[in-house]
Amino acid sequence: MALVEGDFCPKLEYRCGRRSSELGHGCAEYVRGVPCRGEPDPRRYCIDRHEWPNRVGESPRVYVNWFEAKELCQSVGKRLCRRSEWTLACEGPKRLPYPWGFVRQPSPCNVDRAAIPFDVNAMIDERTREAEIARLWQADPIGSHPACISAFGAYDMSGNVDEWTDNLADDPETNQPSTLNGGYWGPVRNTCRLSTKTHGPKFTFYQVGFRCCADTIDGVEVSPPKPWIDREREDG
């Protein structure tokens, strides 16, 4: 796992400096120096360097729902990352919109591959699901993009597979507990602060995976994180 130690900004709005005609993201370059408009929250925790199963050379696990992701993290003594934890690990101390910087392309990550239309009936049917996922598959094996790394040492936080996060841990009163972060390999936004909130915790799909977080165990005293109430943001 990688150690994340820094200040999470609860209110940061990316501003587009140069538009793009590409479908899915619409911004070629973001403005630098955008200030945090909330009180920074000091954090210290660990995050998996890679998507589950966090083993270089293997394919990231997909078609897993939010409940299953939480259970798998708990099975190895970890937990599903809070949405705020995932965001901080992706943005780094400079609060970058992408792990690598401000400009969309050239990207060191697995993004902007052509979308392939899916067959929903083939996906629902357990007899044909595996073949349909294989037909749609454009994720790369874990560790294939060594330059797709955040300042804190987490890989593939933009692109490759979408990742479940725990919005309920940040906001106990939310009616949208299950959030997805980072986007996948297709032509979608993929920014660090992107959160898809519209899928319920039982949702599964061919590009949906996750990674785990954990508390530090080195004896350094850590204050509990503050709630992140962010209900006005409805990024898709």
N, C-alpha and C positions, 0 to 999 in steps of 0.2 A: 504494500500500500504506500501511498505518498502522503506526507504530512502537509496539511494546509493550515497555515497560521497567518491571519490577516484580518482586515476589517471588511465586513460585508456592508455594502451600501443598500439600504432598503428602498431608496427612491432614486433611480437613475434612468433617464430617458435617452436612448440612443437617438442621434440626429443624423439624418442622411445628408451627406455633402455632395454626392454625385449619384444621380439616378441611373437605373439600368432598365433596359427593355426586356430583360430576361424574365421568363415566367417564374413565379415562386418566391423570389426574394426582392426584386425591385430596387435594390440599392447596391451600387458598385463600390461605394466608399463612404464610410461613416466619419463624422466630424470628430476631431481630436479635442481633448481638454474639456469635455462636458463634465460639469461638477456634480458631485453627489448632493442631492437636495433633501437628504434625511440624515439622521444621526447615525454614524457608522457604528456597527456592532462587532466588537472583537470576537473572533472565532479561532478555535484550535481543535482540529480533529484529523482523522485519516480518511482517505478515499482510495478505492481500488484504482490502480493505474490503468486498468483496461475494463472493457465490458465483461459481464459474466460469460464464461466461467473464469475470466481473469488469468487465462493461460495462453501464452504466446504460441501462435501456430494453429490454434483451434478456431473454429467459427464462433462468433458471438451467438448466444442463445436468443432465439426469438419465439414468437407465438406464445408468450407467457403473459398472464394478466397481472394486475397490481398486487392482488392477494398472494399469488404464487411467487412473485418477485420478493415480497416481504418475507415469506416463509423460507425461501432459499437463502436469503441473507442471514436470517436468524439461525439457520441450520449450521452455519459456519462461524457463529459468534459475532455476527455483524448486524447491520440494520440497513434498510433502504435509505438512501440519502434524502435528507430534507431538500426541498426545492432550493432553499437559500444556500445550503451547503454545496449543492451541485453547481449553482450559479457562480459562487465565489471561486470554486476550484477551476472553473472554466475561464472566468474573466481574469484571474490573477490580480496582483496588487495594483496594476495599472488600469483595471476595469475595462479591458478590451472587449469590443463586441464579438470578436472571434478569438480563439486561443492564440492565433498567430499575429493578430493585428487588426487593422481597420479596413483593409482593401479585400474585396471578395475574391478576386482572381489576380494572379495564380494562387490557388489554395493548395496547401500541403495535405489536405484531408480528403476523404472520399465523399465529395459532394458533386451536385450538378450532373449526375448521370441521367440519361433519358428515362422517363417514367414508362413502364410497361403496363398496359391495361390488365387488370386482374379479373379473374372469373370468380365471382362471389360464391357461386354454388360449389365450385371445386374446392374453395377454401373452407366452406362449412362442412363438407362431407369428409369424415375422417379417412375414408378409403382413398381419396384423391388429394388430400391436403398436402401431403409431403411432396408430391410431384409438382403441385402448383407453386409451393414455396420455392422449390428448386428452379422452376421456370422463371420466377420473378427475381430470384436472388442476384443482387449486385453488391452485397457487402463483401469486404475483404477479410481474410483471416486476421485474427488479433496480432498486432505488432507489425502489420504491413506498411504502416505510414509513420516511420520514426520521427519525422518532422512535424507531425500533427500532434503537438504536445503543448499543454498549457504551462504557464510559468511555475506552477506548483508540481508539475511532473505527471499529470494525468493525460492519457492519450485518447484520441478519437472522440473528444467531447462534442465536436461538430461533425455531423455526418456519420457514415457507416450504418449505425442503427439508432433509432429513437430510443430514449431511455426513460423508464418510469422514475418518478420522484415522489416524495411524500409531502404533499401540501398540507395534510392534516396535522403533521408535526409542527409546521410553522404557524398554522392558523386553525386552532381547535374548533372554531365556530364555522368553518367553511362548509359549503354544501358541494364543493368540488375537491374531494380529498386526493384524487389520483391525477397527477400531472405528468406530461411528457416533455422532455427537454432535449435540445441539441439537434433535432431533426435527423433525417436519415440520408441515404446516398442520392436521393432524387433532387430535383431543382426546387428546393424549399429554402426557407430563410436561414436555418442553421445557426442563428446567433446564440450567444451564451445566455441571454436573458429571455429568449423565446420560451414560452410555456404554452403547451396545448392543454386546455382545461376541459374540453368538451367530451372527452371519453370517460366513461365510468370505470370503476375498478375491476369490472369483469370483462372489459374489452381486451381482445387479443387480435393481433394481425401479423402479417408476414415480415414486417420491418421493426417490430417493437421488442426491445430488450431492456437491459438495466445494468447497473453496477451498484456496489455496496459502499457504505461508509461505516466508521466505527469511532468510538471515543479513544483518545490517547490513553496509554497505560504506563507512561514514564514518570508519573508522580507529580507532574506540573499541574498546579491548581488552575482550573478552567471555570469561568463563570458560565452559567447556563445561557443559551442563546435567547435573545428576545423574540417575541412573536413577529412574524412578517405578515401583516394584513395588507393584501395587495389586490383587493377584489375589483378595482376599477380596470385592471389590465385584463383584457380578454383576447390574448394573442392566439391565433389558430394554428 
